[in-house]
Every structure is written in C-alpha cells, then in structure tokens.
C-alpha cells in the first residue's frame, strides 16, 4: 500500500507534464500545416520507394 503513495503523485505529475506539453504545442501552432501534405504528395523530392530510385 505504501507504493501507491509514491506512484499516484508520480503519475499525476507525468500526466500534468504531458497536458502542459500538449497545450504548449497547440498554442505555438505546432499542428498548423495546411499546405504541407498537399504539396508533399505531388513532389518528387520525397521518394519512399525501398531502393531510393
């Protein structure tokens, strides 16, 4: 039972850090790339064939 006194605060702290990181990334527009995928699919620069040709 004593281990719960350690694990519960650790899990709450780690969850809080994850939540903070998520809100920080949304606030700083880390998920904004409206044209990126549309341009990337038409480009020959990114070739994902196994042999690279």
C-alpha positions in Angstrom: 0.0 0.0 0.0 2.9 2.3 0.6 3.9 2.1 -3.1 0.6 3.8 -4.0 1.7 6.8 -2.0 4.6 7.1 -4.4 3.1 6.0 -7.7 -0.1 8.2 -7.6 1.8 11.5 -7.3 4.3 10.5 -9.9 1.5 9.6 -12.4 -0.2 12.9 -11.7 3.0 14.8 -12.2 3.7 13.0 -15.5 0.2 13.5 -16.7 0.4 17.2 -15.9 3.6 17.5 -17.8 2.0 15.8 -20.8 -1.0 18.0 -20.7 1.2 21.1 -20.4 3.2 20.0 -23.5 0.1 19.4 -25.5 -1.4 22.8 -24.7 2.0 24.5 -25.4 2.2 22.8 -28.8 -1.3 23.9 -29.7 -0.6 27.4 -28.5 2.5 27.7 -30.6 0.8 26.3 -33.8 2.8 23.1 -34.0 -0.1 21.4 -35.7 -0.7 24.0 -38.4 0.5 22.9 -41.8 -2.5 23.4 -44.1 -0.5 23.2 -47.4 2.2 20.8 -46.4 0.6 17.5 -47.2 -0.9 18.8 -50.4 2.4 19.9 -51.7 4.3 16.9 -50.3 2.2 14.3 -52.1 2.9 16.0 -55.5 6.7 16.4 -55.0 9.3 14.0 -56.4 11.7 15.1 -53.7 10.2 12.7 -51.1 10.6 9.3 -52.7 9.6 6.5 -50.4 10.5 3.5 -52.6 12.7 0.9 -50.9 15.6 1.2 -53.3 15.5 5.1 -53.3 15.3 5.3 -57.2 
